[in-house]
Amino acid sequence: MRVLPEPDATTEFYWQASRRHELAILRCRACRFFVHYPREECPKCSSRELAPERVSGRGTVYSFTIAHHAGAGIATPFALVLVELEEQPGLRVLANLLGCPLDQVKVGMAVEVTFEDVGDGVTLPQFRPTGSSSA
């Protein structure tokens, strides 16, 4: 059985946006810094005035690993990528990479968000190579 996220007060906005097939990241209203992973305070200016903002979902693979061990109900092997989003240097999201042969995953490759509806009202943001029509 696949392990699904359990939203809380700090992350609910993220999963609601995912259900709408949108990628939303917290942004500080004071200094305009994007904040991810979701938290209650801006790490740059310490403001607690954070609000979700839709982002493009475009970026590049900053780092990746190929997982070979079964677990959490996910078929292996699969690529897990750390994507740096184009909105801000250092703004990174961790997700699976879909639609790409494992031997072609590269640091620096252009990717875009896609969404996987996995049931029980849960939609996971994933990534795929830019221009790929498969999800």
Beta strands, then each sheet from edge to edge (+ up, - down):
strand 1: 23-28
strand 2: 34-35
strand 3: 50-55
strand 4: 58-67
strand 5: 78-85
strand 6: 92-97
strand 7: 110-119
strand 8: 122-129
sheet 1: 2+ 1- 3+
sheet 2: 6+ 5- 4+ 7- 8+
end
